[in-house]
Amino acid sequence: MQDLIKRDEPREIKIEDNPNPYAEGGVIISFGNTKVHITASVDESVPPWMKGKGSGWVTAEYNMLPRATHDRVRRERKSVGGRTQEIQRLIGRSLRAVVDMKKLGERQIIVDCDVLVADGGTRTTSISGAYIALAQAVEKLMSEGKILENPIKEKLGALSVGINKEGKIIADLNYEEDSTCEADVNLVMTESGKFVEVQGTAEGDPFSQEQLDAVLLCGKKAMAHVFAAQEKALK
């Protein structure tokens, strides 16, 4: 299986802390040329359907700036498109998978992910950075005595893994690699190695069970670098 893996490390990861002085948490995170500005905002209320339950909520919004891509894309002013809606739902449910909502209390944390530069893996980069911003916001709540226990159960990260035309496995695809791969799999994982979400599609030829196993192995190896970068940023 190992002989199928061509690259099991992510692109260079850079994390700039505290880009926004007003947000409870925030980073600018880069995987290669892909760069996302992320903030976490604490709201001392919950959605109407959650009021009185003594439980919190974590949600996310995702946006791509007009010149994040090679050609300018129009702003989604009136309503978000299907792709945007799907990605922000993925980010939100991924974060909720590692949060004990009871310990968060009756408040919500809203994470905003704005793509500054898109060169592949914008959703996975957003998730990996969103975890850091979320952890910063939680740390602030704890330092202010608003919550007594850390509601975050473990680290969360995400990466794309692809199968190229030669059948080899590549971690953390850039745009060119993504556009030419036979298959693209987005992995959202916890530090303990559990899977939150696996999104995989064959763009060309179908892939085998052996290739899928190699994708998961490659993703786990590459994710170790993501968790190390997160740990460094939070320190």
N, C-alpha and C positions, 0 to 999 in steps of 0.2 A: 504493500500500500504506500509506503514511504517513497518508493521510486516514482509514484505518480505526482508527487508534490514538487513543483518548480520553485515556489517562493512562499515561505511560511512566516514572513515578517511583514508588518504593515509599513506603509510609507512613513516618512519622518513625521513624528507627532510633535506639534508645538502648542503650548497652552499659555495664553496671556491672561493673568488674573485681574479681577476687578476693573473691567473696562467701563463700567457704569457706576458712579458713586451713589446713585439713588436706589439701586436694586439690592435686595437682601443676598443675592448670589449672582455671580456672573463670570463668564470667561469668553475669550475668543479662542477657538480651538481650530487647529489646522491638521489635516491628514494630507501630506503632500501639498498640492496647490489648492485643494478644497479648504475653504475657510468659512466658519460659521460664528456669528455673534449670538451669544446666549445669555439670557437673564432669567432669574427666578424671583418672582414677586409673591410676598405673603399677603393674603387677603383674610382678614379676621371674620370671615363669613364663609358659608358653604352654599352650593346651589340649592334652590328652594326645596327640591325633592329630598334633600339630606338633612334639613333642619330638624333639630331635636333628637337626633340619633346618637349624638356624642361621638361622631366619627368624622374624620377629615376627608380631603379629596386632593388629588394631584392631577393636573391636566396640562395640556401643551398646545401651543400654536406654532405653525411653521409657515415661513414665507421665503420667497426667493426674490432678491432685489433685481430690478430691471436689467442691469448689466452684469449679473452674476454669471451669465452664459455668453457664448460667442456673439449671439444676436440679442438685442434688447427684447425682453418679454414685457408685456403690459402688466401693470399692477392689478391685483384682484381687489378692486374697490368695493363692489356691491356684494359679491359672494365669492367664496373660494371654490376653485375647481376641484374636480374629482381626485386628481393626483395629490393636490395639497391636503385635501380632507383626509385621504387615506394615510398620508405620511404623519400628519399631526395626531391622528388617532393611534397610530403605531407608537409614536413617541410617548403619548400619555399612558397607554396601557402597559408599555414596557416599564416605565417609572413606577406605576402603581404595583407592579409585580414584586417590587423589593421594599415596599413601604407598609408598615403596620398602621392602618388608618386610625385605629383607636388611640394609639399613642400620639398621633399627630394632633388630636383634639379637634374640636369643631371649627376648623379653619381650612383654607385651601392654599396650595402653592401652585402658581401658574408659571409655567416655563415657556418662554418665547425663544424660538430658534429662527434667526434671520440669516439666510445664506448670502455671504458677501461675494464669494467666488466658488463656482461649481466646476469641479473637475473629477466627477465620479464620487459616489458614496456620500451624498449629502445627508441622506436619512440616517445612515449609520454614524457618521461624524456627529450629527445633531444629538443622537441618543447618548453617545459616549461623553459629549460635553454637557448635556443636560443633567446627567448624573452628578457631575461636579458642582454645577450651579445649585442643584437641589440639596446636595450635602452641605454646601455653604449656608444656604438659607436655614436648614435645620440646625446647624451649629449656632447661628445667630439667635434662633428661637430658644435654644437651650441656654445660651449665655445670658439671655434676658430673663430666664426663669419662667418662660411661657409654657415650656414642656419639660418634663422631668427625665424622660427616657428617650434615647435616640430611636425614632421610628424606622430608620433604614436598617433593613435586615442584612444586606450585603451589597457589594459593588455590582454595578451593571455596566456592560459594554456592548458594542456592536461593531460588526465588520461585514464587508461584502467579500465573497470568495467566488472565483470564477473558474470555469474549465475552458482552456483555450482550444484552438483548432487542432493542436497536436494531442489533445486529451490530457494535458498537464494542468495541475491545480495551482492557482495564483491567488494570494491573499490581498485584500484591500485594493480593488481595481480602480485605476484612474479612468477618465472618460474614454480614451482611445482603446484601452484594454476591454472595458465594459462593452463598447460598441462592436467589438470583433469576437467576443467570447461565444462559445457554443452554449454555455449555461451560466447563469448568474444566481448566486444564493446569498441572501441577506441573513446573517445570524445575529440574534440578540441573546446574550448569555450572562449568567451570573459568575462571580469569581469562583464559586465552588464547582463550576462546570455544568450547571443546569441550563437548559434551554428555555428561554422565554418565548421566542418566536423563531421559526425557520421559514423563510420565503424563498422558494427555489423554482426556477422555470428554465426549461430547455428552449433556447432561442433557435437552435439548429437541430442537430441530431440528439435523440434522447440519451440520457446518461445512465450508466450502470449502477448497480448497488455498490460495487467496489469503488467507483468514482465518488459516489455520495459519501461513503465512509471516509474516503480520503479528504473530501471537502470538510467534513466535520472535524477530522483530526487536524487539518491545516488551520481551521478556524480557531480551535482551542489553543494551538501553539501561538498563533498570532495575537490572540486575545490577551495572553500573558503580558505582552508589551503594552497593551492598552491599560490594563489594570495598574501596571507599574507607573505609567505616566500620570494616571489619575491620582495615585497615592502621593507622588511627588508634588503634584499641583496642590493637593489639599494640605500638605505640610507647610 
